[in-house]
Amino acid sequence: MSADGLRDRARALGLYGVLSEWDAVKNEPWLARLIEIEEAERGRRSLDRRVTSSRLGRFKPMADFDHDWPKRLDRAQLADLFTLAWLEEAANVVIIGPNGVGKTMIAKNLAHQALLSGASARFINASELLNDLAAQEGSRSLQHRLRHYSRPRVLVIDELGYLSYDHRHADLLFEVVSRRYLEKPTVITTNKPFAEWNETFPSASCVVTLVDRLTHQAEILQIDGSSYRLKEAQERAARKSAERKARSRRNS
């Protein structure tokens, strides 16, 4: 790389001591390596900070996802989501499907991929988000929390539809979605198709507008099938039963 290119990288890193002696060190063979090391270390620390603040927690990698288990899944669409085109387009992602088909697993892996690309992300359960906002007393504290959820480049709202909420919760969700609209993507997992969102917000008048705002520019991934968690639980129970029978035979 040219000396000018190295100087730009040193300036971006804030290496002002190096910059002050630039003419003396610009041709030194160790300079490029020094800048590479500093860039790598700052990148690592930045990723660690973003992963911690994302609150993703533990999750299985997509390598463990059984693509053959769902009865309905657009594999091409799923693969395309991991190109992060939706992130660049600020398009929302809505993952719809019954319990146990991998919605949360996919959402967490999408958020993690966004983190690896340099974006910030935040993962939160729908009930935690809405109850947090509804509990704020006064306009000032509410605005502060709304800004908190508007700040991350990617916001994942998990398990929307498992509980029912009143019209205030619906209004608050609409406010979050609207603040991020066309600027930052929101990823939502839900067990209910949009036609049933009135069951989640039974007394809300903004549901149609909320769905319209959320889906205007969105990737909607639909998954149908039986619970993979139930399948794993049944397989584990069968395995444990076989192990107990084997031990019993050895001890008899």
Secondary structure, DSSP 8 states (H G I E B T S, - for coil): --HHHHHHHHHHHT-HHHHHTHHHHTT-THHHHHHHHHHHHHHHHHHHHHHHHHT--S---GGG--TTSSSB--HHHHHHHTTTHHHHHT-EEEEE--TTSSHHHHHHHHHHHHHHTT--EEEEEHHHHHHHHHT--SHHHHHHHHHHHHSSSEEEEEEETSS---HHHHHHHHHHHHHHTTTS-EEEEESS-GGGHHHHSTT-S-HHHHHHHHHTTEEEEE-BS--HHHHHHHHHHHHHHHHHHHHHHHH-
